[in-house]
Amino acid sequence: MAKTPAHKWAFKPGMRAGAYSWKSSAKAIERLKSASSEIRAVARVDPVTAAEGVIALAQRIWPAFEHIDTSSGALGNAVRRTLVELLPVLIEAPADEKTRAKWLEQLREAIEDDGVDYLAPIAHCFGQIAAYPALMNLHADRDLDMIEAAWSDHERFIHVPAASLTLSCLLEAGRHDELLALLACKKTHLWFDEKFGAEALLRQGREDDALAYAEALLQGDRRPWGYQDIAQFCERILVAQGREEEAYRRFGLPSVSGNTYLAMWRDLVKRYPDLDARRILEDLIETQGSKGKWFAAAKTAKYFDIALDCAAQPSAAPATLIRAARDFVIKEPAFAAQVGLHAIGHLLVGRGYDPNPFDIDEAVTHVMAASARIGQGERVLQELQRLAANTATDRIMSAQLQSRLADIERGNA
C-alpha cells in the first residue's frame, strides 16, 4: 500500500532558523498569522495533520525568532495568541498513544531549547496534550526529582525549563498532593506556577481552600504578576458558589480589563449579565477615576445624564465631545447641544490635545444646529456669549469664538 505523502506546509520556509533580524518583529507577526490560518484550514479536513503542523510551528518559533528585538512585547503577545488559538487543534486531534508519545517528545525538546519561554502556553497545557494517563505520568516523573531539588535550593534561583509541563502533567494525572508538595518547596510563589496548585485544590472540591490559596498571592502593596488572572480565578469560584455580589465587589471591579473605557464596561457587563449595566458603569467611574474619560462609554451606553456629567469634567477630551455633538444633532439634539457647549468651554481654557481654532467653529456649528432643532437657539447663543465673555483664558480660542459669534449676529453663520 502506497504511503500517503507528507503535507507540505507553506509556512515552513519562512520559519527557518535565523530567518529574522533585529527589527523584523512586524514581519514575524504576519508570518504567525498566516501559519495559524493555514493550520486551522487543514484542521477542518485532517485534524491529525493539523496537529503535526502546530508542532512543526512550535519547533521553529525560537530558532526563527531568536535574533528579533522583543522589548516592545508585541512579538511575545503575538506568539502567545497564536499558540492559544492553536492549542485546541493539538489537544483535540484524534491521535493514538504512540503518535502522541512522539509529539510530546518533540514538544518537550522544543520547550527545553526555548530561550524566552515563547512556548509557555504549550508547556502549561502539556498534560492535556498528553491525553493518555500513561503519558501524563511518564512526563510528570521524568524531571520531578530534579525540579524538587532545584526549588528546594533557596540560596539561588534555578530555572527548570520543564517545570510547567511537569506541573501540568501532575495536575491532569490527578496527582494533586504531589503537585502541592512540589510547589511548597519554592521560595518565591508566582501565579505562573501556583495556578496549578489552585486548580488542584479546586478539582478536589476544596473551593474555599482554592480561593484562599489564590487570594494569598494578592496580598501586599504591589499588584503581583498575573493579578487579573488570579482575581478572575477567585471571582469564578465565588460566582459558582452563588456569591455574585461578593465576587463583583472583591474581584470583578478591581480586575476589569479592556483597551478602552468602553471595553472595560462591556467586559464587566458580559461577566455579570444579571447586574444592572448602569450601576456597573457608575461603579467603574467611582473606582477607576478620571470621570471625564468615561464620556464615550456613557454615551455609547445611552446613559446621557451620566455622559453629560462626564463631559463637564476637565479630563474630558474636547475632540471626543465635538464628534459626539456632531453624531447626535438629529438623534438627541438636546444632548448634542449641551455636549458641544462643554467642548467649547474646555477649548476656551486651553484643554485638549493639540487643539485647533477651527475646533471652535465645528463645535459652534453643531451646537447651533442642535439647539435650532429643539427651539433653543436664542438661549444657546446667549450661553455662547457668556462663555466668550467670562471663561476664556486661551486668547486664540477666545478670538475665534468672538469672530464666529459676530458672524452669527450678522446672519452669516
C-alpha positions as CSV (number, residue, x, y, z in Angstrom):
1,M,0.0,0.0,0.0
2,A,1.4,3.4,-1.1
3,K,2.4,5.7,1.8
4,T,0.4,9.0,1.9
5,P,2.8,11.8,1.1
6,A,3.5,14.2,4.0
7,H,1.7,17.5,3.9
8,K,3.8,20.3,2.5
9,W,3.4,23.3,4.9
10,A,3.6,26.7,3.2
11,F,4.8,28.4,6.5
12,K,7.9,26.3,7.0
13,P,10.3,28.1,4.6
14,G,9.5,31.4,6.3
15,M,10.2,29.9,9.8
16,R,13.7,28.6,9.3
17,A,16.4,29.2,11.9
18,G,17.8,32.7,11.9
19,A,15.3,33.9,9.3
20,Y,14.5,37.2,11.1
21,S,16.8,40.1,12.1
22,W,16.6,42.5,15.0
23,K,13.9,44.7,13.5
24,S,11.7,42.0,12.0
25,S,9.0,41.9,14.6
26,A,6.2,43.0,12.4
27,K,7.2,40.6,9.6
28,A,7.3,37.7,12.1
29,I,3.9,38.5,13.5
30,E,2.4,38.4,10.0
31,R,4.1,35.1,9.4
32,L,2.5,33.7,12.6
33,K,-0.9,34.9,11.4
34,S,-0.6,33.1,8.0
35,A,0.8,30.0,9.7
36,S,-2.2,29.9,12.1
37,S,-4.7,30.4,9.2
38,E,-3.0,27.6,7.2
39,I,-3.1,25.1,10.2
40,R,-6.7,25.9,11.1
41,A,-7.8,25.4,7.4
42,V,-6.1,22.0,7.4
43,A,-7.7,21.1,10.7
44,R,-11.2,21.2,9.2
45,V,-10.3,18.3,6.9
46,D,-7.4,16.5,8.6
47,P,-7.0,17.2,12.3
48,V,-4.1,14.9,12.9
49,T,-2.0,16.5,10.2
50,A,-3.0,19.9,11.5
51,A,-1.8,18.9,15.0
52,E,1.5,18.0,13.4
53,G,1.5,21.4,11.8
54,V,1.2,23.0,15.3
55,I,4.2,21.0,16.5
56,A,6.2,22.0,13.4
57,L,5.5,25.6,14.1
58,A,6.3,25.3,17.8
59,Q,9.7,23.7,16.9
60,R,10.5,26.6,14.7
61,I,9.5,29.6,16.7
62,W,12.6,30.1,18.9
63,P,15.2,29.2,16.2
64,A,13.4,31.6,13.7
65,F,12.8,34.5,16.2
66,E,15.9,34.2,18.3
67,H,17.5,37.4,17.0
68,I,14.4,39.7,17.0
69,D,14.1,42.6,19.4
70,T,11.3,41.6,21.7
71,S,11.4,44.7,24.0
72,S,8.1,46.1,22.9
73,G,6.3,42.8,23.9
74,A,4.4,42.8,20.6
75,L,6.0,39.6,19.3
76,G,5.7,37.8,22.6
77,N,2.0,38.6,22.7
78,A,1.5,37.5,19.1
79,V,3.2,34.2,19.8
80,R,1.0,33.6,22.8
81,R,-2.2,34.5,21.0
82,T,-1.2,32.2,18.1
83,L,-0.4,29.2,20.4
84,V,-3.5,29.7,22.5
85,E,-5.6,29.8,19.2
86,L,-3.9,26.5,18.0
87,L,-3.9,24.6,21.3
88,P,-7.4,23.0,20.7
89,V,-6.1,21.7,17.4
90,L,-3.3,19.9,19.2
91,I,-5.4,18.7,22.2
92,E,-8.4,17.5,20.3
93,A,-6.7,15.7,17.4
94,P,-7.8,12.0,17.3
95,A,-4.3,10.6,17.7
96,D,-3.3,7.2,19.2
97,E,-1.0,6.9,22.2
98,K,2.1,6.1,20.1
99,T,1.6,9.2,18.0
100,R,1.0,11.4,21.0
101,A,4.2,10.0,22.6
102,K,6.2,11.1,19.6
103,W,4.5,14.5,19.6
104,L,5.3,15.0,23.3
105,E,9.0,14.2,22.9
106,Q,9.2,16.8,20.0
107,L,7.4,19.4,22.1
108,R,9.5,18.7,25.2
109,E,12.7,19.2,23.3
110,A,11.3,22.5,21.8
111,I,10.3,23.8,25.2
112,E,13.7,22.9,26.7
113,D,15.5,24.7,23.9
114,D,13.2,27.8,24.0
115,G,15.3,30.8,25.0
116,V,12.5,33.1,26.2
117,D,9.5,30.9,27.1
118,Y,7.7,31.5,23.9
119,L,6.2,28.0,24.3
120,A,4.8,28.6,27.8
121,P,1.2,28.1,26.6
122,I,2.1,24.7,25.3
123,A,4.0,23.8,28.5
124,H,1.1,24.9,30.6
125,C,-1.3,22.5,28.7
126,F,1.2,19.6,28.4
127,G,-0.9,17.3,30.5
128,Q,-3.9,17.9,28.3
129,I,-1.9,17.4,25.1
130,A,-0.6,14.1,26.6
131,A,-4.2,12.9,26.8
132,Y,-3.3,9.3,27.9
133,P,-2.7,8.7,31.7
134,A,0.5,6.7,31.0
135,L,2.0,9.6,29.0
136,M,0.9,12.1,31.7
137,N,2.7,10.1,34.4
138,L,5.7,9.5,32.2
139,H,6.4,13.2,31.7
140,A,5.4,14.1,35.3
141,D,8.0,11.7,36.6
142,R,10.9,12.5,34.2
143,D,12.1,15.7,35.9
144,L,10.3,15.5,39.2
145,D,13.3,14.9,41.4
146,M,15.4,17.5,39.6
147,I,12.7,20.2,40.0
148,E,12.2,19.4,43.7
149,A,16.0,19.7,44.3
150,A,16.2,23.0,42.3
151,W,13.2,24.5,44.1
152,S,14.4,23.4,47.5
153,D,17.6,25.4,47.0
154,H,16.6,28.8,48.4
155,E,20.1,30.3,48.2
156,R,19.9,30.7,44.5
157,F,17.3,30.8,41.8
158,I,17.3,27.8,39.5
159,H,15.1,27.9,36.4
160,V,13.9,24.5,35.2
161,P,12.5,24.7,31.6
162,A,10.4,21.6,32.1
163,A,8.8,22.8,35.3
164,S,5.5,23.9,33.9
165,L,5.0,20.8,31.7
166,T,5.7,18.7,34.8
167,L,3.1,20.6,36.9
168,S,0.6,20.3,34.1
169,C,1.1,16.5,33.9
170,L,0.8,16.1,37.6
171,L,-2.5,18.0,37.6
172,E,-4.0,16.1,34.7
173,A,-2.9,12.8,36.1
174,G,-4.7,13.6,39.4
175,R,-1.6,13.6,41.5
176,H,-2.7,16.6,43.4
177,D,-0.9,16.0,46.7
178,E,2.4,15.6,44.9
179,L,1.8,18.8,42.9
180,L,1.0,20.8,46.1
181,A,4.1,19.4,47.9
182,L,6.3,20.3,45.0
183,L,5.0,23.9,44.9
184,A,5.5,24.2,48.6
185,C,9.3,23.7,48.0
186,K,9.5,27.0,46.2
187,K,10.8,30.2,47.9
188,T,9.0,32.5,45.5
189,H,5.4,31.9,44.7
190,L,4.0,33.3,41.4
191,W,0.8,32.6,39.7
192,F,2.8,31.3,36.7
193,D,3.2,28.0,38.7
194,E,0.8,28.5,41.6
195,K,-2.2,28.3,39.3
196,F,-1.6,24.6,39.0
197,G,-1.9,24.3,42.8
198,A,-5.0,26.4,43.0
199,E,-6.6,24.3,40.2
200,A,-5.6,21.1,42.0
201,L,-7.5,22.2,45.1
202,L,-10.4,23.2,43.1
203,R,-10.5,19.8,41.3
204,Q,-10.6,18.1,44.7
205,G,-13.7,20.1,45.6
206,R,-11.9,22.3,48.1
207,E,-13.3,25.5,46.8
208,D,-12.6,27.6,49.9
209,D,-9.1,26.3,50.1
210,A,-8.5,27.1,46.4
211,L,-9.9,30.6,47.0
212,A,-7.6,31.2,50.0
213,Y,-4.6,29.8,48.1
214,A,-5.1,32.1,45.2
215,E,-6.1,35.2,47.2
216,A,-2.9,34.9,49.3
217,L,-0.9,35.9,46.2
218,L,-2.9,39.2,46.1
219,Q,-1.6,40.3,49.5
220,G,0.9,43.1,49.6
221,D,1.2,46.7,48.5
222,R,2.0,45.9,44.9
223,R,-0.1,44.1,42.3
224,P,1.6,40.7,41.7
225,W,2.4,39.3,38.3
226,G,-0.8,37.8,36.9
227,Y,-3.1,39.9,39.1
228,Q,-6.0,39.8,36.7
229,D,-5.8,36.1,36.2
230,I,-5.6,35.5,40.0
231,A,-8.6,37.8,40.6
232,Q,-10.7,36.2,37.9
233,F,-9.9,32.7,39.2
234,C,-11.2,33.8,42.7
235,E,-14.1,35.5,41.0
236,R,-15.2,32.4,39.2
237,I,-15.2,30.4,42.5
238,L,-17.4,32.9,44.2
239,V,-19.8,33.1,41.2
240,A,-20.1,29.3,41.1
241,Q,-21.0,29.4,44.8
242,G,-23.8,31.9,44.1
243,R,-21.9,34.8,45.8
244,E,-22.1,37.0,42.7
245,E,-22.3,40.4,44.6
246,E,-19.2,39.5,46.6
247,A,-17.4,38.3,43.5
248,Y,-18.2,41.6,41.7
249,R,-17.0,43.8,44.6
250,R,-13.9,41.9,45.7
251,F,-12.6,40.7,42.3
252,G,-14.7,41.8,39.3
253,L,-14.3,45.6,39.7
254,P,-10.6,45.5,40.6
255,S,-9.7,43.1,37.8
256,V,-11.7,44.7,35.0
257,S,-9.8,44.8,31.7
258,G,-10.0,46.4,28.3
259,N,-8.1,48.7,25.9
260,T,-10.7,51.5,26.3
261,Y,-13.1,52.6,29.0
262,L,-16.0,51.4,26.9
263,A,-14.3,47.9,26.6
264,M,-13.8,47.8,30.4
265,W,-17.5,48.5,30.9
266,R,-18.5,45.9,28.3
267,D,-16.1,43.4,29.9
268,L,-17.9,43.6,33.3
269,V,-21.4,43.7,31.7
270,K,-20.6,40.4,29.9
271,R,-19.2,38.8,33.1
272,Y,-22.2,40.0,35.2
273,P,-25.2,39.8,33.0
274,D,-27.6,39.8,36.0
275,L,-26.3,43.1,37.4
276,D,-27.6,46.5,36.2
277,A,-25.4,47.8,33.5
278,R,-25.9,51.4,34.6
279,R,-24.8,50.6,38.1
280,I,-21.7,48.8,36.7
281,L,-20.8,52.0,34.8
282,E,-21.3,54.2,37.9
283,D,-19.2,51.8,40.0
284,L,-16.4,51.8,37.4
285,I,-16.3,55.6,37.3
286,E,-16.1,55.7,41.1
287,T,-13.4,53.1,41.4
288,Q,-11.3,53.9,38.3
289,G,-11.4,57.7,38.5
290,S,-10.8,60.1,35.6
291,K,-14.6,60.7,35.2
292,G,-14.2,62.7,32.0
293,K,-12.6,59.8,30.2
294,W,-15.7,57.7,30.7
295,F,-17.8,60.0,28.5
296,A,-17.6,57.8,25.4
297,A,-18.7,54.7,27.4
298,A,-21.6,56.5,28.9
299,K,-22.6,58.0,25.6
300,T,-22.4,54.7,23.8
301,A,-24.4,53.0,26.6
302,K,-27.0,55.8,26.1
303,Y,-26.9,57.0,29.7
304,F,-26.9,60.6,28.5
305,D,-27.2,62.1,32.0
306,I,-24.0,60.3,33.1
307,A,-22.4,61.3,29.8
308,L,-23.1,65.0,30.4
309,D,-21.6,64.7,33.9
310,C,-18.5,63.2,32.4
311,A,-18.4,65.8,29.6
312,A,-18.3,68.6,32.2
313,Q,-15.1,67.2,33.8
314,P,-11.7,68.7,33.0
315,S,-10.4,65.3,31.8
316,A,-13.0,65.1,29.0
317,A,-11.4,65.3,25.6
318,P,-12.9,68.3,23.6
319,A,-12.3,66.4,20.3
320,T,-14.4,63.5,21.6
321,L,-17.2,65.8,22.7
322,I,-17.3,67.6,19.3
323,R,-17.6,64.3,17.5
324,A,-20.5,63.3,19.8
325,A,-22.2,66.7,19.2
326,R,-22.0,66.0,15.5
327,D,-23.3,62.5,15.7
328,F,-26.3,63.3,17.9
329,V,-27.5,66.5,16.3
330,I,-30.5,64.7,14.9
331,K,-31.0,61.8,17.2
332,E,-30.5,63.6,20.5
333,P,-30.3,67.3,19.8
334,A,-30.6,68.5,23.4
335,F,-27.7,66.2,24.4
336,A,-25.7,67.3,21.4
337,A,-26.1,71.0,22.2
338,Q,-25.0,70.6,25.8
339,V,-22.1,68.4,24.9
340,G,-20.9,70.9,22.3
341,L,-21.1,73.7,24.9
342,H,-18.9,71.7,27.2
343,A,-16.4,71.1,24.4
344,I,-16.3,74.9,23.7
345,G,-15.8,75.6,27.4
346,H,-12.9,73.2,27.6
347,L,-11.3,74.7,24.5
348,L,-11.6,78.2,25.9
349,V,-9.5,77.4,28.9
350,G,-6.8,75.6,26.9
351,R,-7.8,72.0,27.4
352,G,-7.5,69.2,24.8
353,Y,-4.7,67.5,22.8
354,D,-3.3,69.8,20.1
355,P,-6.4,72.0,19.9
356,N,-7.1,74.0,16.7
357,P,-9.1,77.2,16.5
358,F,-11.2,75.5,13.8
359,D,-12.4,73.1,16.5
360,I,-14.4,76.1,17.9
361,D,-16.0,76.6,14.5
362,E,-17.0,73.0,14.2
363,A,-18.4,72.9,17.8
364,V,-20.4,76.1,17.3
365,T,-21.9,74.7,14.1
366,H,-23.1,71.5,15.8
367,V,-24.4,73.4,18.9
368,M,-26.4,75.9,16.8
369,A,-27.8,73.1,14.6
370,A,-28.9,71.0,17.6
371,S,-30.3,74.0,19.5
372,A,-32.4,75.0,16.5
373,R,-34.0,71.6,16.4
374,I,-35.3,72.0,20.0
375,G,-36.2,75.7,19.7
376,Q,-33.4,76.8,22.0
377,G,-31.3,78.7,19.5
378,E,-31.5,82.1,21.3
379,R,-30.8,80.6,24.7
380,V,-27.8,78.7,23.5
381,L,-26.5,81.8,21.7
382,Q,-26.6,83.7,25.0
383,E,-24.7,80.8,26.6
384,L,-22.0,81.0,24.0
385,Q,-21.7,84.8,24.5
386,R,-21.4,84.2,28.3
387,L,-18.7,81.7,27.8
388,A,-16.8,84.1,25.5
389,A,-17.1,86.9,28.0
390,N,-16.4,85.2,31.2
391,T,-14.5,81.9,30.9
392,A,-11.9,82.3,28.1
393,T,-8.2,82.1,29.1
394,D,-6.9,80.9,25.7
395,R,-6.7,84.1,23.6
396,I,-6.6,82.3,20.3
397,M,-9.7,80.2,21.0
398,S,-11.5,83.3,22.5
399,A,-10.8,85.3,19.4
400,Q,-12.1,82.5,17.2
401,L,-15.3,82.2,19.2
402,Q,-15.8,86.0,19.2
403,S,-15.4,86.0,15.4
404,R,-17.8,83.2,15.0
405,L,-20.4,84.9,17.2
406,A,-20.0,88.1,15.2
407,D,-20.8,86.1,12.0
408,I,-23.9,84.7,13.6
409,E,-25.1,88.1,14.6
410,R,-24.6,89.3,11.1
411,G,-26.6,86.4,9.8
412,N,-23.6,84.8,8.1
413,A,-23.4,81.5,10.1
